[in-house]
């Protein structure tokens, strides 16, 4: 699997998990102390998160890194 493919999966799963938990991009951004635009960029594959960022977001969403990457 390429990095681009992995990023697409992450972006899709991030959006799914956020919506499943009833959060807007703004609300998730507040939980993570990110800007709303950062969440949008992540969900649209415009920026590539590091492992620490994925882990941090997973904790804030109450899921695992595995949930966000598969």
N, CA, C and O atoms as a Tripos MOL2 file, in Angstrom:
@<TRIPOS>MOLECULE
protein
  280   279    70     0     0
PROTEIN
NO_CHARGES

@<TRIPOS>ATOM
      1 N           0.8410   -1.1770    0.0000 N.3       1 UNK1
      2 CA          0.0000    0.0000    0.0000 C.3       1 UNK1
      3 C           0.8910    1.2460    0.0000 C.2       1 UNK1
      4 O           1.8520    1.3350    0.7630 O.2       1 UNK1
      5 N           0.5610    2.1880   -0.8530 N.am      2 UNK2
      6 CA          1.3580    3.4130   -0.9490 C.3       2 UNK2
      7 C           0.9530    4.3950    0.1570 C.2       2 UNK2
      8 O          -0.0830    4.2340    0.8020 O.2       2 UNK2
      9 N           1.7780    5.3960    0.3550 N.am      3 UNK3
     10 CA          1.4770    6.4340    1.3460 C.3       3 UNK3
     11 C           0.1930    7.1700    0.9530 C.2       3 UNK3
     12 O          -0.6290    7.4890    1.8120 O.2       3 UNK3
     13 N           0.0250    7.4320   -0.3200 N.am      4 UNK4
     14 CA         -1.1850    8.1250   -0.7890 C.3       4 UNK4
     15 C          -2.4390    7.3030   -0.5020 C.2       4 UNK4
     16 O          -3.4610    7.8450   -0.0810 O.2       4 UNK4
     17 N          -2.3580    6.0020   -0.7310 N.am      5 UNK5
     18 CA         -3.5050    5.1320   -0.4520 C.3       5 UNK5
     19 C          -3.8190    5.1190    1.0420 C.2       5 UNK5
     20 O          -4.9830    5.1580    1.4410 O.2       5 UNK5
     21 N          -2.7820    5.0660    1.8530 N.am      6 UNK6
     22 CA         -2.9580    5.0770    3.3010 C.3       6 UNK6
     23 C          -3.5800    6.3850    3.7630 C.2       6 UNK6
     24 O          -4.4440    6.3930    4.6400 O.2       6 UNK6
     25 N          -3.1380    7.4970    3.1690 N.am      7 UNK7
     26 CA         -3.7030    8.8040    3.5170 C.3       7 UNK7
     27 C          -5.1770    8.8990    3.1460 C.2       7 UNK7
     28 O          -5.9670    9.4870    3.8840 O.2       7 UNK7
     29 N          -5.5480    8.3240    2.0070 N.am      8 UNK8
     30 CA         -6.9500    8.3340    1.5860 C.3       8 UNK8
     31 C          -7.8150    7.5410    2.5620 C.2       8 UNK8
     32 O          -8.9230    7.9550    2.9040 O.2       8 UNK8
     33 N          -7.2980    6.4040    3.0010 N.am      9 UNK9
     34 CA         -8.0350    5.5890    3.9750 C.3       9 UNK9
     35 C          -8.1910    6.3630    5.2770 C.2       9 UNK9
     36 O          -9.2800    6.4070    5.8480 O.2       9 UNK9
     37 N          -7.1020    6.9750    5.7490 N.am     10 UNK10
     38 CA         -7.1610    7.7610    6.9830 C.3      10 UNK10
     39 C          -8.1910    8.8780    6.8550 C.2      10 UNK10
     40 O          -9.0100    9.0700    7.7540 O.2      10 UNK10
     41 N          -8.1590    9.6120    5.7560 N.am     11 UNK11
     42 CA         -9.0770   10.7320    5.5540 C.3      11 UNK11
     43 C         -10.5280   10.2600    5.5940 C.2      11 UNK11
     44 O         -11.3770   10.8810    6.2350 O.2      11 UNK11
     45 N         -10.7970    9.1690    4.9090 N.am     12 UNK12
     46 CA        -12.1510    8.6180    4.8700 C.3      12 UNK12
     47 C         -12.5940    8.1630    6.2500 C.2      12 UNK12
     48 O         -13.7060    8.4700    6.6800 O.2      12 UNK12
     49 N         -11.7350    7.4360    6.9440 N.am     13 UNK13
     50 CA        -12.0760    6.9140    8.2690 C.3      13 UNK13
     51 C         -12.2110    8.0460    9.2980 C.2      13 UNK13
     52 O         -13.0760    7.9850   10.1720 O.2      13 UNK13
     53 N         -11.3790    9.0550    9.2020 N.am     14 UNK14
     54 CA        -11.4790   10.2010   10.1050 C.3      14 UNK14
     55 C         -12.8500   10.8430    9.9730 C.2      14 UNK14
     56 O         -13.5190   11.1060   10.9730 O.2      14 UNK14
     57 N         -13.2630   11.0910    8.7520 N.am     15 UNK15
     58 CA        -14.5750   11.7030    8.5170 C.3      15 UNK15
     59 C         -15.6870   10.7960    9.0380 C.2      15 UNK15
     60 O         -16.6080   11.2670    9.7040 O.2      15 UNK15
     61 N         -15.6080    9.4940    8.7390 N.am     16 UNK16
     62 CA        -16.6240    8.5510    9.2010 C.3      16 UNK16
     63 C         -16.7200    8.5340   10.7290 C.2      16 UNK16
     64 O         -17.8160    8.5880   11.2870 O.2      16 UNK16
     65 N         -15.5740    8.4610   11.3950 N.am     17 UNK17
     66 CA        -15.5620    8.4030   12.8610 C.3      17 UNK17
     67 C         -16.0900    9.7010   13.4650 C.2      17 UNK17
     68 O         -16.8220    9.6780   14.4540 O.2      17 UNK17
     69 N         -15.7210   10.8210   12.8720 N.am     18 UNK18
     70 CA        -16.2010   12.1140   13.3690 C.3      18 UNK18
     71 C         -17.7160   12.1980   13.2640 C.2      18 UNK18
     72 O         -18.3910   12.5840   14.2190 O.2      18 UNK18
     73 N         -18.2410   11.8380   12.1100 N.am     19 UNK19
     74 CA        -19.6890   11.8920   11.8870 C.3      19 UNK19
     75 C         -20.4080   10.8830   12.7800 C.2      19 UNK19
     76 O         -21.4550   11.1920   13.3500 O.2      19 UNK19
     77 N         -19.8550    9.6890   12.9010 N.am     20 UNK20
     78 CA        -20.4510    8.6430   13.7450 C.3      20 UNK20
     79 C         -20.6080    9.1300   15.1870 C.2      20 UNK20
     80 O         -21.5540    8.7500   15.8780 O.2      20 UNK20
     81 N         -19.6870    9.9610   15.6280 N.am     21 UNK21
     82 CA        -19.7240   10.4800   16.9970 C.3      21 UNK21
     83 C         -20.4970   11.7940   17.1090 C.2      21 UNK21
     84 O         -20.5540   12.4130   18.1710 O.2      21 UNK21
     85 N         -21.0880   12.1990   15.9880 N.am     22 UNK22
     86 CA        -21.9280   13.3930   15.9830 C.3      22 UNK22
     87 C         -21.1760   14.6970   16.1270 C.2      22 UNK22
     88 O         -21.7140   15.6790   16.6380 O.2      22 UNK22
     89 N         -19.9260   14.7090   15.6770 N.am     23 UNK23
     90 CA        -19.0920   15.9020   15.7960 C.3      23 UNK23
     91 C         -18.9760   16.6350   14.4660 C.2      23 UNK23
     92 O         -18.8910   16.0160   13.4060 O.2      23 UNK23
     93 N         -18.9750   17.9480   14.5390 N.am     24 UNK24
     94 CA        -18.6500   18.7490   13.3620 C.3      24 UNK24
     95 C         -17.1270   18.8490   13.2750 C.2      24 UNK24
     96 O         -16.4190   18.4860   14.2150 O.2      24 UNK24
     97 N         -16.6380   19.3370   12.1550 N.am     25 UNK25
     98 CA        -15.1960   19.5630   12.0400 C.3      25 UNK25
     99 C         -14.7370   20.5340   13.1170 C.2      25 UNK25
    100 O         -13.6730   20.3620   13.7130 O.2      25 UNK25
    101 N         -15.5460   21.5490   13.3560 N.am     26 UNK26
    102 CA        -15.1970   22.5450   14.3670 C.3      26 UNK26
    103 C         -15.1000   21.9160   15.7590 C.2      26 UNK26
    104 O         -14.1660   22.2030   16.5090 O.2      26 UNK26
    105 N         -16.0640   21.0590   16.1010 N.am     27 UNK27
    106 CA        -16.0620   20.4280   17.4260 C.3      27 UNK27
    107 C         -14.8640   19.4950   17.6000 C.2      27 UNK27
    108 O         -14.2410   19.4750   18.6620 O.2      27 UNK27
    109 N         -14.5410   18.7250   16.5640 N.am     28 UNK28
    110 CA        -13.3660   17.8620   16.6470 C.3      28 UNK28
    111 C         -12.0980   18.7040   16.7500 C.2      28 UNK28
    112 O         -11.1880   18.3780   17.5120 O.2      28 UNK28
    113 N         -12.0450   19.7740   15.9890 N.am     29 UNK29
    114 CA        -10.8820   20.6630   16.0460 C.3      29 UNK29
    115 C         -10.6930   21.2120   17.4610 C.2      29 UNK29
    116 O          -9.5700   21.2720   17.9610 O.2      29 UNK29
    117 N         -11.7850   21.6100   18.1010 N.am     30 UNK30
    118 CA        -11.6950   22.1140   19.4790 C.3      30 UNK30
    119 C         -11.1790   21.0470   20.4380 C.2      30 UNK30
    120 O         -10.3470   21.3340   21.2980 O.2      30 UNK30
    121 N         -11.6700   19.8120   20.2930 N.am     31 UNK31
    122 CA        -11.2100   18.7090   21.1490 C.3      31 UNK31
    123 C          -9.7160   18.4570   20.9780 C.2      31 UNK31
    124 O          -9.0140   18.1310   21.9350 O.2      31 UNK31
    125 N          -9.2450   18.6120   19.7560 N.am     32 UNK32
    126 CA         -7.8460   18.3190   19.4320 C.3      32 UNK32
    127 C          -6.9390   19.5440   19.5430 C.2      32 UNK32
    128 O          -5.7220   19.4380   19.3960 O.2      32 UNK32
    129 N          -7.5360   20.6950   19.8000 N.am     33 UNK33
    130 CA         -6.7950   21.9590   19.8260 C.3      33 UNK33
    131 C          -6.1550   22.2680   18.4690 C.2      33 UNK33
    132 O          -5.0500   22.8060   18.3940 O.2      33 UNK33
    133 N          -6.8770   21.9150   17.4020 N.am     34 UNK34
    134 CA         -6.4750   22.2040   16.0330 C.3      34 UNK34
    135 C          -7.3940   23.2800   15.4860 C.2      34 UNK34
    136 O          -8.4120   23.6100   16.0950 O.2      34 UNK34
    137 N          -7.0290   23.8240   14.3370 N.am     35 UNK35
    138 CA         -7.9430   24.7320   13.6500 C.3      35 UNK35
    139 C          -8.9600   23.8900   12.8730 C.2      35 UNK35
    140 O          -8.6890   22.7430   12.5170 O.2      35 UNK35
    141 N         -10.1320   24.4750   12.6170 N.am     36 UNK36
    142 CA        -11.1420   23.7660   11.8330 C.3      36 UNK36
    143 C         -10.5840   23.4390   10.4600 C.2      36 UNK36
    144 O         -10.8660   22.3790    9.9020 O.2      36 UNK36
    145 N          -9.7910   24.3550    9.9190 N.am     37 UNK37
    146 CA         -9.2430   24.1180    8.5880 C.3      37 UNK37
    147 C          -8.2880   22.9250    8.5850 C.2      37 UNK37
    148 O          -8.1780   22.2340    7.5720 O.2      37 UNK37
    149 N          -7.5980   22.6700    9.6960 N.am     38 UNK38
    150 CA         -6.6870   21.5140    9.7610 C.3      38 UNK38
    151 C          -7.4700   20.2110    9.6350 C.2      38 UNK38
    152 O          -7.0310   19.2900    8.9470 O.2      38 UNK38
    153 N          -8.6210   20.1250   10.2910 N.am     39 UNK39
    154 CA         -9.4450   18.9150   10.1870 C.3      39 UNK39
    155 C          -9.9260   18.7490    8.7480 C.2      39 UNK39
    156 O          -9.9160   17.6440    8.2070 O.2      39 UNK39
    157 N         -10.3440   19.8420    8.1380 N.am     40 UNK40
    158 CA        -10.7780   19.7870    6.7410 C.3      40 UNK40
    159 C          -9.6630   19.3420    5.8120 C.2      40 UNK40
    160 O          -9.8920   18.5510    4.8970 O.2      40 UNK40
    161 N          -8.4680   19.8390    6.0380 N.am     41 UNK41
    162 CA         -7.3210   19.4490    5.2150 C.3      41 UNK41
    163 C          -7.0000   17.9710    5.4000 C.2      41 UNK41
    164 O          -6.6730   17.2820    4.4330 O.2      41 UNK41
    165 N          -7.0890   17.4830    6.6260 N.am     42 UNK42
    166 CA         -6.8550   16.0520    6.8880 C.3      42 UNK42
    167 C          -7.9060   15.2010    6.1930 C.2      42 UNK42
    168 O          -7.5810   14.1870    5.5760 O.2      42 UNK42
    169 N          -9.1670   15.6110    6.2910 N.am     43 UNK43
    170 CA        -10.2610   14.8360    5.6900 C.3      43 UNK43
    171 C         -10.2500   14.8730    4.1670 C.2      43 UNK43
    172 O         -10.8660   14.0240    3.5220 O.2      43 UNK43
    173 N          -9.5620   15.8380    3.5920 N.am     44 UNK44
    174 CA         -9.4950   15.9550    2.1320 C.3      44 UNK44
    175 C          -8.1250   15.6040    1.5740 C.2      44 UNK44
    176 O          -7.8130   15.9360    0.4300 O.2      44 UNK44
    177 N          -7.3090   14.9350    2.3770 N.am     45 UNK45
    178 CA         -5.9820   14.4650    1.9600 C.3      45 UNK45
    179 C          -5.0690   15.5920    1.4870 C.2      45 UNK45
    180 O          -4.2240   15.3810    0.6170 O.2      45 UNK45
    181 N          -5.2280   16.7660    2.0450 N.am     46 UNK46
    182 CA         -4.3850   17.8900    1.6430 C.3      46 UNK46
    183 C          -3.1130   17.9780    2.4860 C.2      46 UNK46
    184 O          -2.1180   18.5620    2.0570 O.2      46 UNK46
    185 N          -3.1500   17.3980    3.6820 N.am     47 UNK47
    186 CA         -1.9600   17.3240    4.5240 C.3      47 UNK47
    187 C          -1.8180   15.8940    5.0460 C.2      47 UNK47
    188 O          -2.8090   15.1840    5.2180 O.2      47 UNK47
    189 N          -0.5970   15.4910    5.2900 N.am     48 UNK48
    190 CA         -0.3020   14.1410    5.7580 C.3      48 UNK48
    191 C           0.0540   14.2040    7.2490 C.2      48 UNK48
    192 O           1.0300   14.8510    7.6290 O.2      48 UNK48
    193 N          -0.7360   13.5330    8.0860 N.am     49 UNK49
    194 CA         -0.4520   13.5810    9.5160 C.3      49 UNK49
    195 C           0.6860   12.6410    9.9030 C.2      49 UNK49
    196 O           0.8930   11.6080    9.2650 O.2      49 UNK49
    197 N           1.4170   13.0040   10.9450 N.am     50 UNK50
    198 CA          2.4320   12.0980   11.4830 C.3      50 UNK50
    199 C           1.7380   11.0930   12.4040 C.2      50 UNK50
    200 O           0.5700   11.2740   12.7500 O.2      50 UNK50
    201 N           2.4300   10.0640   12.7920 N.am     51 UNK51
    202 CA          1.8660    9.0160   13.6360 C.3      51 UNK51
    203 C           1.3580    9.5870   14.9580 C.2      51 UNK51
    204 O           0.3040    9.1770   15.4460 O.2      51 UNK51
    205 N           2.0950   10.5240   15.5380 N.am     52 UNK52
    206 CA          1.6640   11.1250   16.8000 C.3      52 UNK52
    207 C           0.3330   11.8500   16.6510 C.2      52 UNK52
    208 O          -0.5070   11.7980   17.5500 O.2      52 UNK52
    209 N           0.1380   12.5140   15.5400 N.am     53 UNK53
    210 CA         -1.1170   13.2210   15.2930 C.3      53 UNK53
    211 C          -2.2630   12.2380   15.1400 C.2      53 UNK53
    212 O          -3.3430   12.4550   15.6880 O.2      53 UNK53
    213 N          -2.0400   11.1540   14.3970 N.am     54 UNK54
    214 CA         -3.0800   10.1290   14.2260 C.3      54 UNK54
    215 C          -3.4470    9.5430   15.5850 C.2      54 UNK54
    216 O          -4.6260    9.3650   15.8880 O.2      54 UNK54
    217 N          -2.4500    9.2460   16.3950 N.am     55 UNK55
    218 CA         -2.6940    8.6900   17.7290 C.3      55 UNK55
    219 C          -3.4860    9.6710   18.5950 C.2      55 UNK55
    220 O          -4.4250    9.2780   19.2860 O.2      55 UNK55
    221 N          -3.1080   10.9290   18.5560 N.am     56 UNK56
    222 CA         -3.7870   11.9620   19.3400 C.3      56 UNK56
    223 C          -5.2570   12.0790   18.9260 C.2      56 UNK56
    224 O          -6.1450   12.1200   19.7770 O.2      56 UNK56
    225 N          -5.5040   12.1310   17.6200 N.am     57 UNK57
    226 CA         -6.8790   12.2270   17.1150 C.3      57 UNK57
    227 C          -7.6700   10.9820   17.5120 C.2      57 UNK57
    228 O          -8.8230   11.0850   17.9290 O.2      57 UNK57
    229 N          -7.0590    9.8180   17.3840 N.am     58 UNK58
    230 CA         -7.7410    8.5720   17.7650 C.3      58 UNK58
    231 C          -8.1840    8.6150   19.2250 C.2      58 UNK58
    232 O          -9.3100    8.2350   19.5460 O.2      58 UNK58
    233 N          -7.3120    9.0700   20.0960 N.am     59 UNK59
    234 CA         -7.6650    9.1680   21.5210 C.3      59 UNK59
    235 C          -8.8310   10.1270   21.7330 C.2      59 UNK59
    236 O          -9.7340    9.8400   22.5190 O.2      59 UNK59
    237 N          -8.8210   11.2470   21.0480 N.am     60 UNK60
    238 CA         -9.9010   12.2280   21.1880 C.3      60 UNK60
    239 C         -11.2230   11.7020   20.6420 C.2      60 UNK60
    240 O         -12.2920   12.0910   21.1120 O.2      60 UNK60
    241 N         -11.1500   10.8080   19.6410 N.am     61 UNK61
    242 CA        -12.3550   10.2020   19.0720 C.3      61 UNK61
    243 C         -12.7740    8.9420   19.8320 C.2      61 UNK61
    244 O         -13.8440    8.3880   19.5780 O.2      61 UNK61
    245 N         -11.9390    8.4950   20.7550 N.am     62 UNK62
    246 CA        -12.2620    7.2870   21.5170 C.3      62 UNK62
    247 C         -12.1270    6.0190   20.6910 C.2      62 UNK62
    248 O         -12.8950    5.0720   20.8590 O.2      62 UNK62
    249 N         -11.1430    6.0090   19.7960 N.am     63 UNK63
    250 CA        -10.8970    4.8290   18.9750 C.3      63 UNK63
    251 C          -9.3930    4.5570   18.9510 C.2      63 UNK63
    252 O          -8.6290    5.2060   19.6660 O.2      63 UNK63
    253 N          -8.9830    3.6190   18.1450 N.am     64 UNK64
    254 CA         -7.5670    3.2780   18.0380 C.3      64 UNK64
    255 C          -6.9940    3.7860   16.7200 C.2      64 UNK64
    256 O          -7.7290    4.1540   15.8040 O.2      64 UNK64
    257 N          -5.6810    3.7970   16.6470 N.am     65 UNK65
    258 CA         -5.0140    4.1440   15.3840 C.3      65 UNK65
    259 C          -5.4650    3.1560   14.3040 C.2      65 UNK65
    260 O          -5.7090    3.5400   13.1610 O.2      65 UNK65
    261 N          -5.5700    1.9010   14.6770 N.am     66 UNK66
    262 CA         -5.9880    0.8610   13.7470 C.3      66 UNK66
    263 C          -7.3500    1.2070   13.1350 C.2      66 UNK66
    264 O          -7.5670    1.0200   11.9380 O.2      66 UNK66
    265 N          -8.2670    1.7160   13.9740 N.am     67 UNK67
    266 CA         -9.5840    2.1020   13.4750 C.3      67 UNK67
    267 C          -9.5000    3.1830   12.4000 C.2      67 UNK67
    268 O         -10.3050    3.2050   11.4680 O.2      67 UNK67
    269 N          -8.5330    4.0680   12.5330 N.am     68 UNK68
    270 CA         -8.3980    5.1790   11.5930 C.3      68 UNK68
    271 C          -7.5930    4.8150   10.3400 C.2      68 UNK68
    272 O          -7.6250    5.5390    9.3450 O.2      68 UNK68
    273 N          -6.8860    3.7100   10.3940 N.am     69 UNK69
    274 CA         -6.0070    3.3600    9.2650 C.3      69 UNK69
    275 C          -6.4460    2.1200    8.5020 C.2      69 UNK69
    276 O          -5.7680    1.6950    7.5670 O.2      69 UNK69
    277 N          -7.5690    1.5380    8.8880 N.am     70 UNK70
    278 CA         -8.0450    0.3320    8.1690 C.3      70 UNK70
    279 C          -9.4970    0.4780    7.7650 C.2      70 UNK70
    280 O         -10.0630   -0.4290    7.1560 O.2      70 UNK70
@<TRIPOS>BOND
     1     1     2 1
     2     2     3 1
     3     3     4 2
     4     3     5 am
     5     5     6 1
     6     6     7 1
     7     7     8 2
     8     7     9 am
     9     9    10 1
    10    10    11 1
    11    11    12 2
    12    11    13 am
    13    13    14 1
    14    14    15 1
    15    15    16 2
    16    15    17 am
    17    17    18 1
    18    18    19 1
    19    19    20 2
    20    19    21 am
    21    21    22 1
    22    22    23 1
    23    23    24 2
    24    23    25 am
    25    25    26 1
    26    26    27 1
    27    27    28 2
    28    27    29 am
    29    29    30 1
    30    30    31 1
    31    31    32 2
    32    31    33 am
    33    33    34 1
    34    34    35 1
    35    35    36 2
    36    35    37 am
    37    37    38 1
    38    38    39 1
    39    39    40 2
    40    39    41 am
    41    41    42 1
    42    42    43 1
    43    43    44 2
    44    43    45 am
    45    45    46 1
    46    46    47 1
    47    47    48 2
    48    47    49 am
    49    49    50 1
    50    50    51 1
    51    51    52 2
    52    51    53 am
    53    53    54 1
    54    54    55 1
    55    55    56 2
    56    55    57 am
    57    57    58 1
    58    58    59 1
    59    59    60 2
    60    59    61 am
    61    61    62 1
    62    62    63 1
    63    63    64 2
    64    63    65 am
    65    65    66 1
    66    66    67 1
    67    67    68 2
    68    67    69 am
    69    69    70 1
    70    70    71 1
    71    71    72 2
    72    71    73 am
    73    73    74 1
    74    74    75 1
    75    75    76 2
    76    75    77 am
    77    77    78 1
    78    78    79 1
    79    79    80 2
    80    79    81 am
    81    81    82 1
    82    82    83 1
    83    83    84 2
    84    83    85 am
    85    85    86 1
    86    86    87 1
    87    87    88 2
    88    87    89 am
    89    89    90 1
    90    90    91 1
    91    91    92 2
    92    91    93 am
    93    93    94 1
    94    94    95 1
    95    95    96 2
    96    95    97 am
    97    97    98 1
    98    98    99 1
    99    99   100 2
   100    99   101 am
   101   101   102 1
   102   102   103 1
   103   103   104 2
   104   103   105 am
   105   105   106 1
   106   106   107 1
   107   107   108 2
   108   107   109 am
   109   109   110 1
   110   110   111 1
   111   111   112 2
   112   111   113 am
   113   113   114 1
   114   114   115 1
   115   115   116 2
   116   115   117 am
   117   117   118 1
   118   118   119 1
   119   119   120 2
   120   119   121 am
   121   121   122 1
   122   122   123 1
   123   123   124 2
   124   123   125 am
   125   125   126 1
   126   126   127 1
   127   127   128 2
   128   127   129 am
   129   129   130 1
   130   130   131 1
   131   131   132 2
   132   131   133 am
   133   133   134 1
   134   134   135 1
   135   135   136 2
   136   135   137 am
   137   137   138 1
   138   138   139 1
   139   139   140 2
   140   139   141 am
   141   141   142 1
   142   142   143 1
   143   143   144 2
   144   143   145 am
   145   145   146 1
   146   146   147 1
   147   147   148 2
   148   147   149 am
   149   149   150 1
   150   150   151 1
   151   151   152 2
   152   151   153 am
   153   153   154 1
   154   154   155 1
   155   155   156 2
   156   155   157 am
   157   157   158 1
   158   158   159 1
   159   159   160 2
   160   159   161 am
   161   161   162 1
   162   162   163 1
   163   163   164 2
   164   163   165 am
   165   165   166 1
   166   166   167 1
   167   167   168 2
   168   167   169 am
   169   169   170 1
   170   170   171 1
   171   171   172 2
   172   171   173 am
   173   173   174 1
   174   174   175 1
   175   175   176 2
   176   175   177 am
   177   177   178 1
   178   178   179 1
   179   179   180 2
   180   179   181 am
   181   181   182 1
   182   182   183 1
   183   183   184 2
   184   183   185 am
   185   185   186 1
   186   186   187 1
   187   187   188 2
   188   187   189 am
   189   189   190 1
   190   190   191 1
   191   191   192 2
   192   191   193 am
   193   193   194 1
   194   194   195 1
   195   195   196 2
   196   195   197 am
   197   197   198 1
   198   198   199 1
   199   199   200 2
   200   199   201 am
   201   201   202 1
   202   202   203 1
   203   203   204 2
   204   203   205 am
   205   205   206 1
   206   206   207 1
   207   207   208 2
   208   207   209 am
   209   209   210 1
   210   210   211 1
   211   211   212 2
   212   211   213 am
   213   213   214 1
   214   214   215 1
   215   215   216 2
   216   215   217 am
   217   217   218 1
   218   218   219 1
   219   219   220 2
   220   219   221 am
   221   221   222 1
   222   222   223 1
   223   223   224 2
   224   223   225 am
   225   225   226 1
   226   226   227 1
   227   227   228 2
   228   227   229 am
   229   229   230 1
   230   230   231 1
   231   231   232 2
   232   231   233 am
   233   233   234 1
   234   234   235 1
   235   235   236 2
   236   235   237 am
   237   237   238 1
   238   238   239 1
   239   239   240 2
   240   239   241 am
   241   241   242 1
   242   242   243 1
   243   243   244 2
   244   243   245 am
   245   245   246 1
   246   246   247 1
   247   247   248 2
   248   247   249 am
   249   249   250 1
   250   250   251 1
   251   251   252 2
   252   251   253 am
   253   253   254 1
   254   254   255 1
   255   255   256 2
   256   255   257 am
   257   257   258 1
   258   258   259 1
   259   259   260 2
   260   259   261 am
   261   261   262 1
   262   262   263 1
   263   263   264 2
   264   263   265 am
   265   265   266 1
   266   266   267 1
   267   267   268 2
   268   267   269 am
   269   269   270 1
   270   270   271 1
   271   271   272 2
   272   271   273 am
   273   273   274 1
   274   274   275 1
   275   275   276 2
   276   275   277 am
   277   277   278 1
   278   278   279 1
   279   279   280 2
@<TRIPOS>SUBSTRUCTURE
     1 UNK1         2 RESIDUE 1 A UNK
     2 UNK2         6 RESIDUE 1 A UNK
     3 UNK3        10 RESIDUE 1 A UNK
     4 UNK4        14 RESIDUE 1 A UNK
     5 UNK5        18 RESIDUE 1 A UNK
     6 UNK6        22 RESIDUE 1 A UNK
     7 UNK7        26 RESIDUE 1 A UNK
     8 UNK8        30 RESIDUE 1 A UNK
     9 UNK9        34 RESIDUE 1 A UNK
    10 UNK10       38 RESIDUE 1 A UNK
    11 UNK11       42 RESIDUE 1 A UNK
    12 UNK12       46 RESIDUE 1 A UNK
    13 UNK13       50 RESIDUE 1 A UNK
    14 UNK14       54 RESIDUE 1 A UNK
    15 UNK15       58 RESIDUE 1 A UNK
    16 UNK16       62 RESIDUE 1 A UNK
    17 UNK17       66 RESIDUE 1 A UNK
    18 UNK18       70 RESIDUE 1 A UNK
    19 UNK19       74 RESIDUE 1 A UNK
    20 UNK20       78 RESIDUE 1 A UNK
    21 UNK21       82 RESIDUE 1 A UNK
    22 UNK22       86 RESIDUE 1 A UNK
    23 UNK23       90 RESIDUE 1 A UNK
    24 UNK24       94 RESIDUE 1 A UNK
    25 UNK25       98 RESIDUE 1 A UNK
    26 UNK26      102 RESIDUE 1 A UNK
    27 UNK27      106 RESIDUE 1 A UNK
    28 UNK28      110 RESIDUE 1 A UNK
    29 UNK29      114 RESIDUE 1 A UNK
    30 UNK30      118 RESIDUE 1 A UNK
    31 UNK31      122 RESIDUE 1 A UNK
    32 UNK32      126 RESIDUE 1 A UNK
    33 UNK33      130 RESIDUE 1 A UNK
    34 UNK34      134 RESIDUE 1 A UNK
    35 UNK35      138 RESIDUE 1 A UNK
    36 UNK36      142 RESIDUE 1 A UNK
    37 UNK37      146 RESIDUE 1 A UNK
    38 UNK38      150 RESIDUE 1 A UNK
    39 UNK39      154 RESIDUE 1 A UNK
    40 UNK40      158 RESIDUE 1 A UNK
    41 UNK41      162 RESIDUE 1 A UNK
    42 UNK42      166 RESIDUE 1 A UNK
    43 UNK43      170 RESIDUE 1 A UNK
    44 UNK44      174 RESIDUE 1 A UNK
    45 UNK45      178 RESIDUE 1 A UNK
    46 UNK46      182 RESIDUE 1 A UNK
    47 UNK47      186 RESIDUE 1 A UNK
    48 UNK48      190 RESIDUE 1 A UNK
    49 UNK49      194 RESIDUE 1 A UNK
    50 UNK50      198 RESIDUE 1 A UNK
    51 UNK51      202 RESIDUE 1 A UNK
    52 UNK52      206 RESIDUE 1 A UNK
    53 UNK53      210 RESIDUE 1 A UNK
    54 UNK54      214 RESIDUE 1 A UNK
    55 UNK55      218 RESIDUE 1 A UNK
    56 UNK56      222 RESIDUE 1 A UNK
    57 UNK57      226 RESIDUE 1 A UNK
    58 UNK58      230 RESIDUE 1 A UNK
    59 UNK59      234 RESIDUE 1 A UNK
    60 UNK60      238 RESIDUE 1 A UNK
    61 UNK61      242 RESIDUE 1 A UNK
    62 UNK62      246 RESIDUE 1 A UNK
    63 UNK63      250 RESIDUE 1 A UNK
    64 UNK64      254 RESIDUE 1 A UNK
    65 UNK65      258 RESIDUE 1 A UNK
    66 UNK66      262 RESIDUE 1 A UNK
    67 UNK67      266 RESIDUE 1 A UNK
    68 UNK68      270 RESIDUE 1 A UNK
    69 UNK69      274 RESIDUE 1 A UNK
    70 UNK70      278 RESIDUE 1 A UNK
